[in-house]
Amino acid sequence: GPVGGRDLHFRRRPLQTLTMPVIVITGANSGIGLELCKQLTARGDVVYATCRTPSAELQAVGVTGGIVTGIDVTKTSATELLQKAMRGVSIDVLINNAGGMGSKPGLTWEQQSESQKFATLDIDTLSIAFEVNVVGVVRVSRALVGLMTPGTGKIVIISSLMGSISDNTSGGLMAYRCSKTAVNSVGVTMAQELRGKKIAVGMVHPGMLRTSFGGGEPPAKMKKFFKPVEGGARGVVHAMDALTMETTGSFMHGNYGEGIKPCPW
């Protein structure tokens, strides 16, 4: 319960957590973000989970840092809210997980797909995807980089193989693809500029996972390509742990926890 009339959130941390890594995860209320909260909390990391509105599932995880609500990475207000919530905390890892397909809400999978094909493109999807997948990542990273531990700090960007230019042999999902190509460029640029502070930056492809990502159910013929979120998150954790100053600026496939490997640019 409350200690000295103070809220539980502000209780002094138990001593054993002082040496545990502090990890901030954006978009933590569902999907990969939620699963990362579960896995990292289970191994003893101090997780701060950020989201717009917390889900019951996120609240049930019991993250030991806290849940930071009201964080919409597409809004300017996110900067001040994050800095306020994290003031005085030394951050070891920032996982930029918040992201989206770039489609307008309430569409079926097929409608989203149509809206991002060149022939039937809804041109708004380009800026929608860019706002969350690129601008959001830059905004959050800029807001929190000053709190990161020089020498050991890491910034992880959840990217996608869909952002690979050389791997694009089918077209489609134009807005989503372009935004992920762009965020890879953001990550490499940050990696170069943060070398002096010895903060490593890495992009990770988590794989195609069974989450509510994109909303709506994927067509039956595609379902077999989607894998469980647990393995996807495990791969992200492996990539995060493996990231060093030697590999800063890299683009890795989490490979569902079966051994990370490089992604083609």
C-alpha positions as CSV (number, residue, x, y, z in Angstrom):
1,G,0.0,0.0,0.0
2,P,1.0,3.7,0.2
3,V,4.1,4.5,2.1
4,G,4.1,7.7,4.1
5,G,1.0,8.8,2.3
6,R,2.9,8.6,-1.1
7,D,1.6,6.9,-4.1
8,L,2.8,3.3,-4.8
9,H,4.4,4.6,-8.0
10,F,6.9,6.8,-6.0
11,R,7.9,4.2,-3.5
12,R,11.7,3.8,-3.1
13,R,12.8,0.9,-5.3
14,P,13.9,-2.2,-3.4
15,L,17.7,-2.4,-3.4
16,Q,18.0,-5.4,-5.7
17,T,16.4,-3.5,-8.6
18,L,19.0,-0.7,-8.4
19,T,21.4,-2.8,-10.6
20,M,18.7,-4.1,-12.9
21,P,18.5,-2.5,-16.4
22,V,15.9,0.2,-16.8
23,I,13.9,-0.2,-20.0
24,V,11.4,2.1,-21.6
25,I,8.9,0.6,-24.1
26,T,6.5,2.6,-26.2
27,G,3.2,1.3,-27.5
28,A,3.2,-1.2,-24.6
29,N,-0.5,-1.8,-24.2
30,S,-0.8,-4.6,-26.8
31,G,1.0,-6.8,-29.3
32,I,4.8,-7.0,-29.3
33,G,5.1,-4.1,-26.8
34,L,2.9,-5.9,-24.2
35,E,4.8,-9.2,-24.7
36,L,8.2,-7.4,-24.3
37,C,6.8,-5.9,-21.0
38,K,6.0,-9.5,-19.9
39,Q,9.3,-11.1,-20.9
40,L,11.6,-8.3,-19.6
41,T,9.7,-7.9,-16.3
42,A,9.8,-11.7,-15.8
43,R,13.6,-11.6,-16.1
44,G,13.9,-8.8,-13.5
45,D,14.3,-5.7,-15.7
46,V,12.8,-2.5,-14.5
47,V,10.2,-1.7,-17.2
48,Y,8.5,1.6,-17.8
49,A,5.6,1.0,-20.2
50,T,4.3,3.9,-22.2
51,C,1.0,4.0,-24.1
52,R,-2.0,6.1,-24.8
53,T,-4.4,4.1,-22.7
54,P,-3.4,1.1,-20.6
55,S,-5.1,-2.2,-21.4
56,A,-6.1,-4.6,-18.6
57,E,-3.5,-7.0,-19.9
58,L,-0.7,-4.4,-19.4
59,Q,-2.0,-3.6,-16.0
60,A,-1.8,-7.3,-15.1
61,V,1.9,-7.5,-16.0
62,G,2.9,-5.5,-12.9
63,V,5.9,-3.7,-14.6
64,T,8.2,-2.5,-11.8
65,G,9.0,0.9,-13.3
66,G,5.5,2.1,-13.9
67,I,2.9,2.6,-16.7
68,V,3.2,6.1,-18.3
69,T,-0.2,6.9,-19.9
70,G,-1.4,9.6,-22.2
71,I,1.6,9.1,-24.5
72,D,0.7,9.5,-28.2
73,V,4.0,9.5,-30.1
74,T,2.4,11.5,-32.9
75,K,1.7,14.4,-30.6
76,T,4.1,17.2,-29.6
77,S,2.9,16.8,-26.0
78,A,4.6,13.4,-25.8
79,T,8.0,15.0,-25.3
80,E,7.1,16.9,-22.1
81,L,5.0,14.1,-20.7
82,L,7.8,11.6,-21.2
83,Q,10.4,13.9,-19.7
84,K,8.2,14.6,-16.7
85,A,7.4,11.0,-16.1
86,M,11.0,9.8,-16.4
87,R,12.7,12.7,-14.6
88,G,15.6,11.5,-12.5
89,V,15.6,8.0,-14.0
90,S,18.7,6.7,-15.7
91,I,17.5,4.8,-18.8
92,D,19.5,1.8,-20.1
93,V,17.4,0.9,-23.1
94,L,14.7,2.6,-25.1
95,I,12.5,0.3,-27.2
96,N,10.7,2.4,-29.9
97,N,7.9,-0.1,-30.5
98,A,4.9,2.2,-31.0
99,G,4.0,2.0,-34.7
100,G,1.2,1.5,-37.2
101,M,0.2,0.3,-40.6
102,G,-0.5,3.9,-41.7
103,S,-4.1,3.1,-42.7
104,K,-7.2,4.9,-41.6
105,P,-9.1,3.4,-38.7
106,G,-12.0,1.0,-39.2
107,L,-10.9,-0.7,-42.4
108,T,-10.7,-4.4,-43.1
109,W,-7.3,-6.0,-43.9
110,E,-8.3,-6.0,-47.6
111,Q,-9.3,-2.4,-47.6
112,Q,-6.1,-1.4,-45.9
113,S,-4.2,-3.4,-48.5
114,E,-6.1,-1.6,-51.3
115,S,-5.5,1.8,-49.8
116,Q,-1.7,1.2,-50.0
117,K,-1.3,-0.2,-53.5
118,F,0.0,2.3,-56.0
119,A,-3.0,1.9,-58.3
120,T,-5.6,2.4,-55.6
121,L,-3.5,4.5,-53.1
122,D,-5.1,6.7,-50.5
123,I,-2.4,9.3,-50.5
124,D,-3.1,10.2,-46.9
125,T,-1.7,6.9,-45.8
126,L,1.8,8.2,-46.6
127,S,1.7,10.9,-44.0
128,I,-0.2,8.9,-41.4
129,A,2.4,6.1,-41.6
130,F,5.3,8.6,-41.5
131,E,3.9,10.5,-38.5
132,V,3.8,7.4,-36.2
133,N,6.6,5.2,-37.6
134,V,9.2,7.9,-38.3
135,V,8.4,11.2,-36.6
136,G,7.2,9.4,-33.5
137,V,10.5,7.5,-33.1
138,V,12.5,10.6,-33.5
139,R,10.3,12.5,-31.1
140,V,10.6,9.9,-28.3
141,S,14.3,9.3,-28.9
142,R,15.0,13.0,-28.7
143,A,12.9,13.4,-25.5
144,L,14.7,10.6,-23.7
145,V,18.2,10.5,-25.0
146,G,19.4,12.9,-22.4
147,L,18.4,10.4,-19.6
148,M,20.2,7.5,-21.2
149,T,23.4,6.0,-19.7
150,P,26.4,7.0,-21.9
151,G,28.6,4.0,-22.5
152,T,25.9,1.3,-22.1
153,G,22.7,3.0,-23.3
154,K,20.8,1.4,-26.3
155,I,18.0,2.6,-28.5
156,V,16.1,-0.2,-30.3
157,I,13.8,0.6,-33.1
158,I,11.2,-2.0,-34.1
159,S,11.4,-1.9,-37.8
160,S,10.4,-4.3,-40.5
161,L,11.8,-6.3,-43.4
162,M,9.0,-4.5,-45.3
163,G,11.4,-1.5,-45.1
164,S,14.1,-3.4,-47.0
165,I,14.5,-2.0,-50.5
166,S,16.4,-5.0,-51.9
167,D,13.9,-7.4,-50.5
168,N,10.9,-5.6,-52.0
169,T,9.9,-8.0,-54.8
170,S,6.1,-7.7,-54.6
171,G,5.2,-4.1,-54.0
172,G,2.2,-3.2,-52.0
173,L,1.8,-1.6,-48.6
174,M,3.5,1.5,-49.9
175,A,3.0,3.8,-47.0
176,Y,4.1,1.2,-44.4
177,R,7.1,0.1,-46.4
178,C,8.3,3.7,-47.0
179,S,7.9,4.6,-43.4
180,K,10.0,1.6,-42.3
181,T,12.7,2.4,-44.9
182,A,12.8,5.9,-43.6
183,V,13.0,4.9,-39.9
184,N,16.0,2.6,-40.8
185,S,17.7,5.8,-42.2
186,V,16.8,7.6,-39.0
187,G,18.3,4.8,-36.9
188,V,21.6,4.8,-38.9
189,T,21.8,8.6,-38.6
190,M,21.2,8.5,-34.9
191,A,23.8,5.7,-34.5
192,Q,26.5,7.9,-36.2
193,E,25.6,11.0,-34.2
194,L,25.5,9.1,-30.9
195,R,28.9,7.4,-31.3
196,G,30.5,10.1,-29.2
197,K,28.1,9.3,-26.3
198,K,28.6,5.6,-26.8
199,I,24.8,5.0,-27.1
200,A,24.2,2.1,-29.5
201,V,21.2,2.2,-31.9
202,G,19.8,-0.9,-33.6
203,M,16.8,-1.7,-35.9
204,V,15.0,-5.0,-35.4
205,H,12.6,-6.9,-37.6
206,P,10.4,-8.9,-35.2
207,G,8.9,-11.1,-37.9
208,M,5.2,-11.5,-38.9
209,L,3.4,-12.0,-35.7
210,R,-0.2,-12.8,-34.6
211,T,-1.1,-9.5,-33.0
212,S,-3.9,-7.0,-33.5
213,F,-1.4,-4.9,-35.6
214,G,-3.2,-3.2,-38.5
215,G,-6.6,-4.2,-37.0
216,G,-8.9,-6.6,-38.6
217,E,-8.2,-10.3,-39.4
218,P,-5.7,-11.1,-42.1
219,P,-7.1,-13.2,-44.9
220,A,-7.2,-17.0,-44.2
221,K,-4.7,-17.7,-46.9
222,M,-2.2,-15.4,-45.2
223,K,-2.7,-16.6,-41.6
224,K,-0.2,-19.5,-41.9
225,F,2.6,-16.9,-42.3
226,F,1.9,-15.2,-38.9
227,K,3.8,-16.6,-35.9
228,P,3.2,-16.4,-32.2
229,V,4.1,-13.1,-30.6
230,E,6.1,-14.8,-27.8
231,G,8.9,-15.9,-30.2
232,G,8.8,-12.6,-32.0
233,A,9.4,-10.7,-28.8
234,R,12.1,-13.2,-27.7
235,G,14.0,-12.4,-30.9
236,V,13.7,-8.7,-30.2
237,V,15.2,-9.3,-26.7
238,H,18.0,-11.3,-28.2
239,A,18.8,-8.5,-30.7
240,M,18.6,-5.9,-27.9
241,D,21.0,-7.9,-25.7
242,A,23.4,-8.5,-28.5
243,L,23.5,-4.8,-29.6
244,T,26.8,-3.1,-28.9
245,M,28.8,-0.1,-30.1
246,E,30.5,-2.5,-32.5
247,T,27.1,-3.3,-34.1
248,T,25.5,0.1,-33.8
249,G,23.5,1.1,-36.9
250,S,22.7,-2.5,-37.7
251,F,19.4,-4.0,-39.0
252,M,18.7,-7.4,-37.6
253,H,16.0,-10.1,-37.9
254,G,14.9,-11.3,-34.4
255,N,14.2,-14.7,-36.1
256,Y,11.6,-15.7,-33.5
257,G,14.2,-16.4,-30.9
258,E,16.0,-19.0,-32.9
259,G,19.2,-16.9,-33.5
260,I,19.3,-13.3,-34.8
261,K,20.6,-12.7,-38.3
262,P,21.2,-9.5,-40.5
263,C,18.4,-8.1,-42.6
264,P,19.1,-6.9,-46.1
265,W,18.9,-3.1,-46.6
